[in-house]
């Protein structure tokens, strides 16, 4: 049928049909555009969640790396207080945790302490020997100073070291005796017996004789530097030497030659 023979109504109907088809296609196109926008939105959301997960993973990884590098994970205990009931119990509790978690792990205790209670210190000393007997390799060291009871505890390890600028101090046992004469006499006897134990520890772990120790600690504090401590056998090695100091000592030897 030619355009000339078609009635106005037919032409109008045909136009309406084409318009409807166009609108349907436009609706389909808008639907597809909406789907594309939805897909893009979901993609961005997924990317954001992935980015967030990656950030959380990196944070967790970094946190774990810090934990692995911590003293706790490496079984290193820094004893930096006076030797007392509280400080000894805190140290023993931590050492016990490490022992139960890993019965054969290596343990290191670094003392930076002015000393303190002899009885509490002996408790820790014996506990360290218990751990050694159970198969733990215990290293003891000192930075700053290991004085009085801390100097005795330094002797407790399989290997002992001292910082080059650290000091070891040995002196006689001290107790405060108050009471009747016989009570004071009993206290003095106990102190002498304890001093005998201290002498046993130092002579068994060093080149020192009982006579030399008694001569040097009588009525005074005997301060020993790092190099002297090695010479006397009170430690096995000196750590943290100043490199320039070592070079200076080498130069002095060359000059003497």
PyMOL commands that set and color helices and strands:
alter all, ss='L'
color gray80, all
select helices_A, chain A and resi 8-68+85-101+118-133+149-154+181-204+210-217+226-232+243-256
alter helices_A, ss='H'
color red, helices_A
select strands_A, chain A and resi 76-79+107-113+138-147+159-163+167-170+222-225+237-239
alter strands_A, ss='S'
color yellow, strands_A
deselect
rebuild
show_as cartoon
